Amino acid sequence: MPVHNRIAEFSADMAAWRQDLHAHPELGFEEHRTSAIVADKLASWGIEVHRGIAGTGVVGVLRGTGSSSRSIGIRADMDALAMPEFNEFAHRSRHPGKMHACGHDGHTTMLLGAARYLAETRNFDGTVVFIFQPAEEGGGGGRVMVEDGLFERFPCDSVYAAHNDPLLPAGTITAVPGPVMAAADMLEIAIRGRGGHAARPHHTVDPVLIGSHIIMALQSIVARKVDPLDSAVVGITTFHAGSAKNVIPETAELTGTVRTFRPQTQDEVEQLISRIVTSTAALHGGSAELRYERGYPPVVNSAEHTARAGRAAEKVVGAALVKRDHPPTMGGEDFSFMLLRRPGCFVRIGQKGKDKGGVPLHNSSYDFNDEIAPVGASFFSTLVEQELPRG
């Protein structure tokens, strides 16, 4: 896979950075070591460094030659997941219960590689804003950075990000306009019945039964209320109730997630869930309260900026490895908050090789494929030089 010669020269350095980050995973808003490493490296390359955005976020500012007022933002996420690692290689996690299982160590490394190259070459006219974001995994660090005045303090005409994809061949880059990732909402349902002896169910109002009926009824939303040409997920993922085999409990709790692409569908699904929860509980003589939390908005790529990202990707990996028609995923991603404020594009970079990189995300055996780090760094660098040309 063709990459910038200079980036290829320090690819071993990038692998070392990435493996060090992998061995020392930090959860959302706790990325103190990671952000210190990022800030120190940026400063060592002569890049202006700003720390403390959204707590542990770091922003680097690099100005090229000339006097252009144009600017571009490039974002990488830094946090890990609260899960065990099963790998046995030397750079496995040294912190039990914490693991880089989504490749944010690799994303951070790719952006650092681009920053190093661009700081050395300065082959652009304008300003590059390197955004190292905390807490993508559920903490909404992208939203917090925006609320902390990210784009007011560091103006960007557009903003871009990349995520590794273990399902795509290594070096493949997607550049797809429109919705590419779903809105991710969370729900909690608190059910109240009347507890009692399991041998006398007629004297009770069973919250387990109510919860079971609610779960089944919720499945009708996607099957019968959502346009078949649209997409939605309504999933109950936990069911907690009871403490003894011969006791019908007083309460039960359900939690789950809702994924949608269209705002209208998101509104309709929330309303339907509320009606189903309330009426089903009442039908069985109990009550239920829904707590519905709007999470990450959908990731929607600008058509114009996706075309620009695609052109840059072709310069790095060739037209054959750039996918411009790739199905969206129902996963969530808080880069969406940045795309609500600035136009841009979220791309995926394939990392599945013959012997590495094919383990799914959020899996205890996952590892980022270091072979694609130079590809990502070259893509970001090429994008900057393309969008902020000298002269």
C-alpha positions as MATLAB code, in Angstrom:
seq = 'MPVHNRIAEFSADMAAWRQDLHAHPELGFEEHRTSAIVADKLASWGIEVHRGIAGTGVVGVLRGTGSSSRSIGIRADMDALAMPEFNEFAHRSRHPGKMHACGHDGHTTMLLGAARYLAETRNFDGTVVFIFQPAEEGGGGGRVMVEDGLFERFPCDSVYAAHNDPLLPAGTITAVPGPVMAAADMLEIAIRGRGGHAARPHHTVDPVLIGSHIIMALQSIVARKVDPLDSAVVGITTFHAGSAKNVIPETAELTGTVRTFRPQTQDEVEQLISRIVTSTAALHGGSAELRYERGYPPVVNSAEHTARAGRAAEKVVGAALVKRDHPPTMGGEDFSFMLLRRPGCFVRIGQKGKDKGGVPLHNSSYDFNDEIAPVGASFFSTLVEQELPRG';
ca = [
       0.000    0.000    0.000;
       1.589    3.330   -1.040;
       2.228    5.804    1.770;
       4.338    8.936    2.062;
       8.000    7.936    2.006;
       8.767    9.976    5.103;
       5.896    8.355    7.030;
       7.109    4.931    5.936;
      10.541    5.830    7.348;
       9.157    6.335   10.852;
       6.511    3.593   10.720;
       8.445    1.596   13.327;
       8.175    4.588   15.664;
       4.425    4.642   15.100;
       4.122    0.954   15.950;
       6.043    1.574   19.173;
       3.792    4.508   20.111;
       0.689    2.469   19.433;
       1.802   -0.584   21.362;
       2.755    1.569   24.333;
      -0.717    3.148   24.311;
      -2.288   -0.291   24.013;
      -0.376   -1.519   27.056;
      -1.600    1.449   29.133;
      -5.332    1.841   28.367;
      -7.297    4.610   30.070;
     -11.062    5.020   30.282;
     -13.053    8.084   29.241;
     -11.994   11.371   30.872;
      -9.143    9.484   32.592;
      -6.688    9.673   29.654;
      -4.068   11.608   31.645;
      -1.061    9.533   30.557;
      -2.259    9.342   26.960;
      -2.917   13.060   26.663;
       0.471   13.847   28.234;
       2.206   11.670   25.647;
       0.241   13.307   22.833;
       0.977   16.813   24.086;
       4.685   16.111   24.568;
       5.088   14.672   21.081;
       3.217   17.541   19.438;
       5.305   20.095   21.314;
       8.535   18.309   20.379;
       7.623   18.733   16.710;
       7.015   22.472   17.106;
       3.218   22.259   17.154;
       1.260   24.675   19.349;
      -0.369   22.613   22.128;
      -3.552   23.272   24.106;
      -4.501   20.938   26.945;
      -7.540   20.528   29.178;
     -10.284   20.787   26.546;
     -13.046   18.516   27.862;
     -10.768   17.643   30.749;
      -8.219   15.362   29.117;
      -8.578   16.489   25.512;
      -5.622   17.890   23.584;
      -5.608   20.200   20.572;
      -2.563   20.870   18.425;
      -2.428   23.824   16.042;
      -0.026   23.895   13.093;
       0.214   26.744   10.619;
       1.679   26.194    7.193;
       3.509   28.496    4.862;
       1.724   31.536    3.494;
      -1.092   33.595    4.953;
      -4.233   31.654    4.064;
      -7.130   31.811    6.543;
      -8.349   28.360    5.534;
      -8.399   25.680    8.217;
      -9.118   21.985    8.633;
      -9.720   19.834   11.713;
      -8.708   16.191   12.069;
      -9.913   14.214   15.063;
      -8.800   11.024   16.821;
     -10.286    9.415   19.952;
      -8.048    8.279   22.833;
     -10.075    6.254   25.366;
     -10.241    2.523   25.997;
     -13.030    0.178   27.111;
     -13.828   -1.294   30.517;
     -13.296   -4.936   29.570;
     -10.653   -7.649   30.022;
      -7.993   -8.471   27.449;
      -7.298  -12.094   26.492;
      -4.239  -11.469   24.299;
      -0.847  -12.737   25.433;
       1.521  -10.584   23.349;
       4.045   -8.292   25.016;
       1.975   -5.116   24.618;
      -1.229   -6.517   26.148;
      -2.998   -4.336   28.692;
      -1.218   -3.900   31.990;
      -4.403   -2.673   33.663;
      -6.920   -5.458   34.451;
     -10.420   -4.665   33.282;
      -9.272   -2.030   30.789;
      -8.451   -2.624   27.139;
      -8.034   -0.838   23.823;
     -10.588   -3.071   22.100;
     -11.782   -0.498   19.561;
      -8.481    0.708   18.150;
      -8.404    4.197   19.607;
      -4.727    3.589   20.334;
      -4.306    3.201   16.571;
      -6.415    6.246   15.741;
      -4.310    8.383   18.089;
      -1.147    7.015   16.499;
      -2.334    7.730   12.949;
      -3.061   11.348   13.812;
       0.282   11.706   15.592;
       1.989   10.334   12.485;
       0.220   12.887   10.306;
       1.132   15.669   12.732;
       4.808   14.703   12.677;
       4.912   14.569    8.889;
       3.065   17.851    8.391;
       5.226   19.603   10.991;
       8.347   18.492    9.119;
       7.164   19.283    5.605;
       4.792   22.260    6.025;
       3.648   21.642    2.468;
       0.347   23.448    2.954;
      -1.015   26.974    3.322;
      -3.465   27.446    6.179;
      -4.046   25.955    9.624;
      -4.402   22.343   10.730;
      -6.176   21.615   14.011;
      -5.268   18.217   15.449;
      -8.086   17.166   17.801;
      -7.342   14.410   20.309;
     -10.660   13.625   21.948;
     -11.406   11.852   25.234;
     -14.336    9.620   26.144;
     -15.818    8.433   22.859;
     -16.960    5.154   24.406;
     -20.194    6.357   25.961;
     -18.866    9.495   27.627;
     -19.724   11.868   24.808;
     -16.315   13.515   24.792;
     -17.002   14.911   21.335;
     -20.042   16.775   22.672;
     -18.067   18.050   25.666;
     -15.264   19.357   23.447;
     -17.779   21.199   21.288;
     -19.489   22.645   24.372;
     -16.063   23.713   25.673;
     -15.787   25.962   22.635;
     -13.646   23.750   20.408;
     -14.570   25.432   17.138;
     -14.750   28.932   18.599;
     -11.238   28.639   20.012;
      -9.846   26.678   17.063;
     -11.766   27.619   13.902;
     -12.151   24.829   11.339;
     -13.779   25.115    7.924;
     -14.314   21.345    7.969;
     -13.531   18.358   10.172;
     -12.560   14.747    9.414;
     -12.015   11.496   11.320;
     -11.268    7.838   10.634;
     -12.038    4.521   12.313;
     -10.423    1.163   11.697;
     -12.624   -1.632   10.348;
     -11.630   -5.281   10.964;
     -14.187   -6.461    8.403;
     -12.576   -4.631    5.462;
      -9.304   -5.631    3.765;
      -6.290   -3.733    5.049;
      -5.877   -0.380    3.317;
      -9.440   -0.117    2.057;
     -10.925    3.314    2.766;
     -14.651    4.081    2.733;
     -15.853    7.525    1.648;
     -19.650    7.384    1.705;
     -21.944   10.439    1.776;
     -24.995   10.726    4.008;
     -25.744    8.743    7.179;
     -22.987    6.229    7.957;
     -23.649    5.538   11.654;
     -26.865    5.595   13.641;
     -28.186    7.689   16.489;
     -27.610    5.768   19.713;
     -30.230    6.237   22.446;
     -30.530    4.427   25.789;
     -33.605    3.414   27.744;
     -34.386    2.229   31.267;
     -37.764    0.820   32.282;
     -38.640    0.586   35.988;
     -41.582   -1.784   36.547;
     -43.551   -1.922   39.782;
     -45.944   -4.733   40.683;
     -46.955   -6.334   43.963;
     -44.676   -8.971   45.373;
     -45.639  -12.114   47.221;
     -45.295  -15.850   47.560;
     -44.638  -17.669   44.294;
     -47.207  -20.289   45.319;
     -49.942  -17.632   45.408;
     -49.438  -15.706   42.128;
     -53.106  -14.623   42.123;
     -52.361  -12.390   45.115;
     -49.530  -10.642   43.315;
     -48.847   -8.432   40.326;
     -45.833  -10.059   38.730;
     -43.300   -7.509   37.365;
     -41.393  -10.325   35.633;
     -44.491  -11.178   33.608;
     -45.046   -7.494   32.840;
     -41.445   -7.110   31.724;
     -41.716  -10.140   29.461;
     -44.823   -8.740   27.780;
     -43.140   -5.355   27.353;
     -40.147   -6.973   25.662;
     -42.352   -8.860   23.226;
     -44.501   -5.814   22.501;
     -41.470   -3.649   21.784;
     -40.491   -6.014   18.967;
     -43.588   -4.918   17.075;
     -42.178   -1.416   16.640;
     -39.524   -2.290   14.080;
     -41.589   -5.122   12.580;
     -44.799   -3.145   12.075;
     -44.283    0.575   12.743;
     -41.015    1.435   10.965;
     -40.904    1.774    7.181;
     -39.249   -1.405    5.813;
     -36.978    0.825    3.708;
     -35.833    2.638    6.851;
     -33.649    1.113    9.589;
     -34.091    0.892   13.343;
     -33.061   -1.270   16.278;
     -35.000   -1.601   19.529;
     -33.078   -3.933   21.813;
     -33.597   -4.858   25.460;
     -30.217   -6.003   26.724;
     -30.704   -6.460   30.487;
     -33.559   -7.776   32.666;
     -33.092   -7.573   36.430;
     -35.666   -8.893   38.901;
     -36.029  -11.051   41.970;
     -33.748  -12.555   44.568;
     -35.263  -15.937   45.461;
     -36.806  -18.854   43.582;
     -40.034  -18.858   45.608;
     -40.668  -15.099   45.719;
     -42.450  -12.973   43.144;
     -40.574   -9.662   43.354;
     -41.990   -6.210   43.800;
     -40.012   -4.583   40.986;
     -38.122   -5.320   37.796;
     -35.852   -3.267   35.563;
     -35.195   -3.451   31.841;
     -32.492   -1.548   29.993;
     -31.614   -1.379   26.337;
     -30.727    0.662   23.308;
     -32.465    2.248   20.323;
     -30.689    2.945   17.031;
     -32.137    5.060   14.213;
     -30.946    7.177   11.289;
     -33.817    9.622   10.639;
     -34.879   12.208   13.286;
     -38.548   11.530   12.482;
     -38.071    7.802   13.078;
     -36.205    8.524   16.305;
     -39.127   10.644   17.591;
     -41.750    8.103   16.563;
     -39.911    5.157   18.123;
     -39.494    6.975   21.429;
     -43.216    7.813   21.536;
     -44.204    4.231   20.699;
     -41.917    2.818   23.401;
     -43.477    5.146   25.968;
     -47.027    4.106   25.058;
     -46.202    0.392   25.022;
     -44.438    0.507   28.383;
     -47.206    2.410   30.148;
     -50.171    0.547   28.664;
     -48.669   -2.941   28.994;
     -47.912   -2.433   32.669;
     -51.408   -1.047   33.294;
     -52.992   -3.964   31.439;
     -51.482   -6.354   33.984;
     -52.300   -4.231   37.010;
     -48.874   -2.711   37.539;
     -47.064    0.444   36.561;
     -43.894    1.275   34.675;
     -41.749    4.350   34.214;
     -39.621    4.944   31.137;
     -36.376    6.882   31.246;
     -35.318    7.599   27.671;
     -31.970    9.263   27.029;
     -31.014   10.696   23.668;
     -27.403    9.684   23.074;
     -25.133   10.249   20.098;
     -26.781   11.730   16.983;
     -26.316    9.917   13.667;
     -23.037   10.460   11.831;
     -23.962   12.208    8.579;
     -21.225   12.881    6.039;
     -21.385   15.966    3.840;
     -21.537   14.939    0.179;
     -19.043   17.619   -0.837;
     -16.519   16.803    1.884;
     -16.922   13.074    1.377;
     -15.956   13.587   -2.259;
     -12.868   15.465   -1.084;
     -11.967   12.686    1.353;
     -12.413   10.161   -1.445;
     -10.032   12.044   -3.707;
      -7.387   12.125   -0.986;
      -7.897    8.420   -0.279;
      -7.401    7.556   -3.951;
      -4.051    9.364   -3.947;
      -2.902    7.103   -1.099;
      -4.411    3.669   -1.766;
      -5.647    3.915   -5.371;
      -9.189    4.084   -6.719;
      -9.728    0.327   -6.448;
      -9.432    0.416   -2.650;
     -11.752    3.372   -2.099;
     -15.337    2.278   -1.412;
     -17.889    4.981   -2.166;
     -20.956    2.783   -1.645;
     -20.743    0.942    1.669;
     -23.695    0.092    3.943;
     -24.063    2.164    7.113;
     -23.768    0.596   10.542;
     -26.179    0.825   13.474;
     -23.239    1.532   15.801;
     -22.914    4.970   17.364;
     -20.024    7.461   17.236;
     -19.760   10.825   18.971;
     -17.843   12.436   16.111;
     -21.436   13.200   15.121;
     -21.438   16.163   17.525;
     -18.574   17.736   15.594;
     -20.290   17.120   12.257;
     -23.352   18.954   13.586;
     -21.172   22.079   13.910;
     -18.874   21.718   10.918;
     -19.214   19.837    7.614;
     -16.887   16.927    7.083;
     -16.510   13.193    6.627;
     -16.021   10.089    8.764;
     -14.152    7.346    6.906;
     -13.323    3.747    7.730;
      -9.922    2.201    7.075;
      -9.844   -1.552    6.629;
      -7.365   -3.463    8.754;
      -8.063   -7.127    8.000;
      -4.907   -8.842    6.794;
      -4.104  -12.473    6.111;
      -2.867  -13.166    9.633;
      -3.889  -10.106   11.663;
      -6.471   -7.411   12.176;
      -9.606   -9.488   11.588;
     -10.866   -9.834   15.180;
     -14.075   -7.781   15.663;
     -14.165   -4.531   17.587;
     -15.047   -4.694   21.301;
     -13.654   -8.230   21.488;
     -11.197   -9.260   24.217;
      -8.863  -10.713   21.562;
      -8.835   -7.598   19.360;
      -5.665   -5.710   18.418;
      -5.104   -2.799   16.054;
      -3.150   -3.719   12.919;
       0.009   -1.569   12.970;
       0.427   -2.033    9.215;
      -2.402    0.412    8.504;
      -1.133    3.221   10.754;
       1.059    4.671    7.957;
      -1.951    4.451    5.613;
      -4.092    6.491    7.979;
      -1.333    9.017    8.608;
      -0.752    9.362    4.860;
      -4.478    9.803    4.231;
      -4.749   12.608    6.786;
      -1.585   14.280    5.472;
      -2.706   14.038    1.859;
      -6.103   15.449    2.794;
      -4.478   18.460    4.447;
      -2.162   19.129    1.498;
      -5.101   18.758   -0.895;
      -7.477   21.024    1.028;
      -4.885   23.641    1.995;
      -2.728   23.835   -1.153;
       0.194   26.206   -1.285;
      -0.243   29.096   -3.674;
];
